[in-house]
Amino acid sequence: MTATMIKEFRLPDLGEGLTESEILSWKVAVGDTVTLNQVIAEVETAKAVVELPSPFTGVVAALHEQPGTVVEVGKPIVSFEVDDAGPSAREQSPDAGVGTAAGEVTAAGGAPAVEPQPETVERKASEAAKPAQREPNLVGYGAVLEDTGRPTRRARAQAAAEQTTGAAQAVPEPAVQAGGQPATERPRSTPPVRKLARDLGIDLHLVPGTGPAGLITREDVQNYTRTDTAAASSPAAPQQGERETRTPIKGVRKFTAAAMVQSAFTAPHVTEFLTVDVTATMDLLARLKGNKAFEGYKLTPLTIAAKALLIALRNNPTLNSRWDEEAQEIIQYNYVNLGIAAATPRGLTVPNIKDADRLSLRELATALADLTDTARAGKTAPSDLSGGTISITNIGVFGIDAGTPILNPGEAAIVALGAVRKAPWVVDDELAVRQVMSLSLSFDHRLVDGEQGSRFLSDLGAILADPAMVMTMV
């Protein structure tokens, strides 16, 4: 009979030194057969939503975390029952050197695994002195793992129990007082559910459990929240509802908040403003849209402004640099990774277009469209959210004229585009109605002085006011 073993998959480091991720959804259930590289879960890091592939081929034995749970890197999230191909299974199997299994539970026909032989114990003891290794996996590197050998009989029994229930072990059932009121013991639930209730300000004693033996599930807490809110707003049941709503700070919003605070209190910000007559640019945009060479390309004022920024940057390279506090150096980039601020359902992200300075206008238009669509779908890769050198944000789409944008951490400058509006403007000493836009430039005064920032903003404005000015700058 074929022997099987239980292997755990620990949450890997998904890049950029992130320490935790939130389980958004499981794509598999206990008992499902999965193949190597099959997507088993969708998780949200502090930067993006990532699909996790399976490091094993086998059967899902247990899901250790519920959707909505924030899990630290290195913690087990799912267990698999895989075939044991013999002593060389780790080297020969598809998951060799890929998984992050913390332990193996071996069984043949349900019989207990054979205890390790003395020489095995001696070998493990000699290997214990070696430096801990970070095991590679399909999407990054996991936490430092320590080889502790085969689990004890108690651990094997616990793994078997998790395989049966498919959920984390619940706390003991509390006593019940007369009249059905709960006693002082906490209700039966799992740690992630208790955390959710705590974040939402809900007393678990008031939530009826629908799980096994009255276990309170995540769905029970969410249903209680919806029921309580509906009852509070219903005219037929005039109850005193909650006067405030609490939302856990996590994911993209948590990362953005931390990054903005760090930037605001680390880099000395200076913001300058310039209002420009962009009538010529809007005329150019209309002509390009009617040009067959640009048929099928999405062209917007942001497309033209981004190209103008890249051109103006050539004569003002100090705005494409970074302050390295640790090395006490100023790093000037000889390439431009252009960050584009994108509003998404999960919060503000700033993915960047790699080597944007090498792209033609049509290539830039395609890159902008792809970047925006991917960001709004929450599918931006972590690598696309790092490494930016300068950013641009289009606040004009919200009808805003100007603002004081905060620098993306590690960058020297950010430009905000205001709304394009018709306004009275003096042209050749006569008053005329023109299309006008305000530009806002924030820069790090450690890297960019007032003259450099002003020259860059002036060059950017000159291009947008008269696109033919590009001929004098390239």
C-alpha positions in Angstrom: 0.0 0.0 0.0 1.3 3.4 -0.9 2.6 5.4 2.1 1.6 9.0 2.5 2.8 11.9 4.5 1.5 15.2 5.7 3.4 18.3 4.5 2.7 21.8 5.7 3.0 24.9 3.5 4.1 28.0 5.4 3.3 31.5 4.2 6.3 32.6 2.2 8.0 36.0 2.0 6.3 37.4 -1.0 9.1 39.9 -1.7 10.4 43.3 -0.4 10.8 41.9 3.1 7.1 41.9 3.9 6.3 40.2 7.2 2.7 39.4 6.9 -0.2 38.9 4.4 -4.0 38.6 4.6 -5.7 35.4 3.3 -8.4 36.8 0.9 -9.8 33.6 -0.3 -9.1 29.9 -0.7 -9.3 28.4 -4.2 -9.3 24.9 -2.8 -11.1 23.0 0.0 -10.2 20.1 2.3 -10.3 16.9 0.4 -9.5 18.5 -3.0 -6.7 17.0 -5.1 -4.2 19.6 -6.3 -1.3 19.6 -8.7 2.0 21.3 -8.6 1.7 25.1 -9.2 -2.1 25.1 -9.1 -3.4 28.3 -7.5 -4.6 27.4 -4.0 -5.2 30.8 -2.4 -5.3 34.6 -3.0 -3.5 36.7 -0.5 -3.0 40.4 0.0 0.3 41.8 1.0 0.9 45.4 2.1 1.4 46.2 -1.6 -0.6 43.9 -3.9 -2.9 40.9 -4.3 -0.9 37.7 -5.0 -2.0 34.2 -6.1 -0.2 31.4 -4.2 0.6 28.3 -6.2 0.8 24.9 -4.6 4.3 23.6 -3.9 3.0 20.0 -3.8 0.9 17.5 -5.8 -1.5 15.8 -3.4 -4.7 16.2 -1.4 -5.6 19.2 0.8 -5.6 17.9 4.4 -6.3 21.0 6.3 -6.7 24.8 5.9 -5.1 26.4 9.0 -6.3 30.0 8.4 -9.7 31.5 7.5 -10.2 34.2 4.8 -9.7 37.6 6.3 -7.0 36.4 8.7 -3.6 38.3 8.7 -0.9 35.7 8.9 2.8 36.2 9.7 5.4 35.0 7.2 6.6 31.5 8.2 3.3 30.3 9.8 1.6 27.2 8.4 -1.5 28.0 6.3 -2.3 24.7 4.6 -1.4 21.0 4.9 -1.2 18.5 2.1 -1.3 14.7 2.1 1.3 13.6 -0.5 2.6 10.2 -1.6 5.9 9.1 0.0 8.0 7.9 -2.9 10.6 6.4 -0.6 13.9 7.7 1.0 14.7 9.9 -2.0 11.2 11.4 -2.3 12.3 14.9 -1.4 15.0 14.9 -4.2 12.8 13.2 -6.8 9.4 14.7 -6.3 8.2 17.8 -8.2 8.3 19.8 -5.0 11.9 19.1 -4.2 13.5 22.2 -2.8 10.3 24.2 -3.4 7.9 23.6 -0.4 8.2 25.0 3.0 7.1 21.9 4.9 7.9 22.2 8.6 7.3 18.6 9.4 6.2 15.3 7.9 3.6 12.8 9.2 4.1 9.4 7.6 1.5 6.7 7.6 0.9 3.5 5.6 -2.6 2.2 5.7 -3.3 4.3 8.8 -0.5 2.7 10.9 1.8 4.9 13.0 5.1 6.0 11.4 8.3 4.2 12.3 10.3 6.1 14.9 13.7 7.4 13.8 16.6 5.1 14.2 19.6 6.0 16.5 21.8 6.9 13.5 19.1 9.3 12.2 18.9 11.0 15.6 22.7 11.3 15.6 22.8 12.8 12.1 20.1 15.3 13.0 22.0 16.3 16.1 25.1 16.9 14.1 23.1 19.0 11.6 21.6 21.1 14.3 24.8 23.1 14.6 24.6 24.2 11.0 23.2 27.7 10.2 19.5 27.9 9.7 18.4 28.0 6.1 15.5 29.8 4.4 13.9 27.2 2.2 13.0 28.4 -1.3 9.5 28.1 -2.6 7.6 29.1 -5.8 6.9 32.7 -4.8 9.8 33.7 -2.7 11.6 32.6 0.5 9.9 31.6 3.7 11.0 32.3 7.2 14.1 30.6 8.7 13.1 27.1 9.4 14.5 24.7 12.0 14.7 21.0 11.3 13.2 19.4 14.4 12.8 15.9 12.9 9.6 13.9 12.8 6.8 15.2 15.0 5.7 13.4 18.2 2.7 11.1 18.4 0.8 14.0 19.9 1.7 16.2 16.9 0.6 13.5 14.5 -2.7 13.1 16.3 -3.3 16.8 16.1 -2.5 16.8 12.4 -4.9 14.0 11.9 -7.6 15.9 13.8 -7.0 19.0 11.7 -7.3 16.8 8.6 -10.7 15.6 9.8 -12.1 19.0 10.8 -10.3 21.1 8.3 -10.1 23.9 10.8 -8.0 25.2 13.7 -8.7 23.6 17.1 -11.4 25.6 18.9 -11.3 26.5 22.6 -13.4 24.3 25.0 -17.1 24.9 25.1 -18.1 27.3 27.8 -20.6 26.6 30.6 -24.1 27.9 30.3 -26.0 29.6 33.1 -29.7 29.3 33.8 -31.8 31.1 31.2 -29.3 30.3 28.5 -26.9 33.1 29.3 -23.2 32.3 28.7 -20.9 32.0 31.7 -17.7 33.9 32.1 -15.7 31.5 29.9 -15.1 32.8 26.4 -17.4 31.5 23.6 -16.1 28.7 21.3 -14.3 30.2 18.4 -10.9 30.3 16.7 -8.3 33.0 17.2 -8.9 34.7 13.8 -12.6 34.9 14.6 -12.0 36.4 18.0 -9.7 38.9 16.4 -12.3 39.8 13.8 -14.9 40.3 16.5 -12.5 42.4 18.6 -11.7 44.6 15.6 -15.5 45.1 14.9 -16.3 45.8 18.6 -18.6 42.7 18.8 -19.1 40.7 22.0 -18.9 37.1 21.0 -21.3 36.1 23.8 -24.0 37.7 21.8 -23.2 35.9 18.5 -25.0 32.5 17.9 -22.6 29.9 16.6 -23.6 27.7 13.6 -20.4 25.6 13.4 -19.9 22.2 14.9 -20.9 22.0 18.6 -21.8 25.7 18.5 -18.5 26.9 17.1 -18.7 30.6 16.2 -17.4 31.1 12.6 -16.3 34.1 10.7 -19.6 34.1 8.8 -21.5 34.1 12.1 -19.7 37.3 13.1 -20.3 39.0 9.7 -24.0 37.9 9.7 -24.4 39.3 13.2 -22.9 42.6 12.1 -25.2 42.9 9.1 -28.2 41.9 11.2 -27.4 44.4 13.9 -26.9 47.2 11.4 -30.1 46.4 9.6 -32.0 46.3 12.9 -30.6 49.6 14.0 -31.7 51.3 10.7 -35.1 49.6 10.4 -38.1 51.9 11.2 -39.9 48.9 12.7 -37.2 48.3 15.2 -36.0 51.7 16.5 -32.9 50.5 18.3 -29.8 52.4 19.3 -27.3 51.4 16.6 -23.6 51.8 16.6 -22.5 55.5 16.3 -19.2 54.6 14.6 -17.8 51.9 12.3 -14.4 50.4 12.9 -12.3 49.0 10.0 -9.1 47.2 10.7 -6.0 49.0 9.3 -4.3 46.4 7.1 -3.2 45.6 3.6 -2.5 48.3 1.1 -3.9 51.1 3.3 -1.7 50.2 6.2 1.4 50.2 4.0 0.4 53.4 2.3 -0.2 55.1 5.7 3.2 54.0 7.1 5.0 55.1 3.9 3.4 58.5 3.8 4.1 59.2 7.5 7.8 58.1 6.9 8.1 60.3 3.8 6.4 63.4 5.4 8.6 63.3 8.5 11.8 62.3 6.8 12.1 64.3 3.6 11.7 68.1 3.9 8.9 68.8 1.4 8.7 71.9 -0.8 5.8 72.4 -3.1 5.6 74.8 -6.1 2.7 75.6 -8.4 2.5 76.7 -12.0 -0.7 77.4 -14.0 -0.3 76.7 -17.7 -2.3 77.4 -20.8 -2.5 73.9 -22.3 -4.8 74.7 -25.2 -2.0 73.6 -27.7 -1.6 70.3 -25.8 -5.3 69.6 -25.9 -5.3 70.4 -29.7 -2.4 68.0 -30.2 -4.3 65.4 -28.2 -7.3 65.7 -30.5 -5.2 65.4 -33.6 -3.4 62.3 -32.3 -6.7 60.6 -31.5 -7.7 61.1 -35.1 -4.4 59.9 -36.5 -4.4 56.3 -37.8 -1.0 55.7 -36.3 -2.6 56.0 -32.8 -5.8 54.1 -33.6 -6.6 51.8 -30.7 -4.4 53.6 -28.2 -5.8 55.3 -25.1 -4.6 58.8 -25.1 -5.4 61.2 -22.3 -3.9 64.4 -20.9 -2.0 62.2 -18.5 -0.3 60.4 -21.4 1.0 63.7 -22.8 1.9 65.1 -19.4 3.9 61.9 -18.6 5.8 62.2 -21.8 6.5 65.9 -21.2 7.8 65.1 -17.7 10.2 62.5 -19.1 11.5 65.0 -21.6 11.9 67.8 -19.0 13.7 65.4 -16.7 16.6 65.1 -19.2 17.7 68.7 -18.5 16.9 68.4 -14.8 18.4 65.0 -13.6 18.6 66.0 -9.9 14.8 65.4 -9.6 15.5 61.8 -10.6 17.6 60.8 -7.6 17.4 59.4 -4.1 18.9 60.2 -0.7 20.7 57.2 0.9 20.8 58.1 4.6 22.7 54.9 5.6 25.5 55.3 3.0 25.4 59.1 3.2 25.2 59.3 -0.6 23.0 60.8 -3.3 22.1 58.3 -5.9 21.2 59.8 -9.3 19.4 57.4 -11.6 20.4 57.1 -15.3 17.0 55.6 -16.0 13.4 56.6 -15.1 10.9 54.2 -13.5 7.8 56.5 -13.6 5.4 55.9 -10.8 1.7 56.5 -11.5 -0.6 57.1 -8.5 -3.6 54.8 -8.9 -6.8 54.8 -6.8 -8.0 51.3 -6.2 -10.8 49.7 -4.0 -8.0 48.6 -1.6 -6.4 52.1 -1.4 -3.8 54.2 -3.1 -1.0 52.4 -4.9 1.9 53.8 -7.0 3.0 51.1 -9.5 5.7 52.3 -11.8 6.6 51.9 -15.5 10.1 50.5 -15.8 12.5 52.4 -18.1 9.7 54.8 -19.1 12.2 57.2 -20.6 12.9 54.7 -23.4 9.3 54.3 -24.5 7.7 56.0 -27.5 4.4 57.9 -27.0 2.5 54.9 -28.2 4.4 52.5 -26.0 3.9 54.8 -23.0 0.1 55.0 -23.7 -0.1 51.2 -23.7 2.0 50.9 -20.5 -0.2 53.5 -18.8 -3.4 51.7 -19.8 -2.1 48.3 -18.7 -0.8 49.7 -15.4 -4.1 51.3 -14.6 -6.2 48.3 -15.4 -4.0 46.0 -13.5 -3.9 48.3 -10.4 -7.7 48.7 -10.3 -8.1 44.9 -10.5 -5.8 44.5 -7.6 -3.4 42.4 -9.6 -0.3 44.6 -9.5 2.9 42.5 -8.9 5.0 43.5 -5.9 7.9 44.2 -8.2 5.9 46.8 -10.0 5.3 48.7 -6.8 9.0 49.1 -5.9 11.9 50.7 -7.6 10.2 53.9 -8.7 12.4 57.0 -9.3 9.8 59.8 -9.8 6.0 59.9 -9.7 3.0 61.7 -11.2 -0.5 61.8 -9.9 -3.6 63.0 -11.8 -5.8 64.7 -9.3 -7.6 66.5 -12.1 -9.8 63.5 -12.8 -11.5 64.3 -9.5 -12.1 67.9 -10.5 -9.2 69.2 -8.3 -7.1 72.1 -9.5 -4.0 71.8 -7.3 -2.6 70.1 -4.2 0.5 69.4 -2.2 1.3 65.7 -3.0 3.5 63.7 -0.6 6.6 62.2 -2.0 6.7 58.4 -2.6 9.4 57.1 -0.2 12.8 57.0 -1.8 11.9 59.5 -4.6 13.0 63.1 -5.0 9.9 64.5 -6.7 6.2 64.0 -7.6 4.0 66.1 -10.0 0.3 66.5 -9.5 -1.8 67.4 -12.6 -4.9 69.5 -12.0 -8.1 69.6 -13.9 -8.2 71.1 -17.4 -10.6 74.0 -17.3 -11.7 76.8 -19.6 -10.7 80.1 -18.1 -10.0 83.7 -19.2 -6.4 84.1 -20.3 -4.3 86.9 -21.8 -3.0 86.0 -25.3 -1.1 88.6 -27.2 -2.3 91.3 -24.8 -5.9 90.3 -25.5 -8.3 88.4 -23.2 -9.3 85.0 -24.6 -10.9 81.8 -23.3 -8.3 79.1 -23.0 -7.9 75.6 -21.6 -5.8 75.9 -18.4 -4.2 73.4 -16.0 -2.4 73.9 -12.7 0.8 71.9 -12.0 2.0 71.1 -8.5 5.5 69.9 -7.9 6.6 68.6 -4.5 10.3 67.8 -4.1 12.8 66.7 -1.4 14.8 69.9 -0.5 17.8 67.8 0.6 18.2 66.7 -3.1 16.6 69.5 -5.1 17.0 73.2 -4.3 14.5 75.9 -5.3 16.3 76.8 -8.6 16.4 73.2 -9.8 12.8 72.5 -8.9 11.7 75.8 -10.5 13.6 75.1 -13.7 12.1 71.6 -14.0 8.5 72.9 -13.4 9.1 75.7 -15.9 10.4 73.2 -18.6 7.4 70.9 -18.0 5.0 73.9 -18.3 6.7 75.1 -21.4 6.2 71.8 -23.2 2.5 71.6 -22.2 1.9 75.2 -23.3 3.7 74.7 -26.6 4.6 71.0 -27.5 6.9 72.4 -30.2 9.3 73.4 -27.4 10.4 69.8 -27.3 12.6 70.6 -30.3 14.7 72.8 -28.1 15.1 70.3 -25.3 16.1 67.0 -27.1 
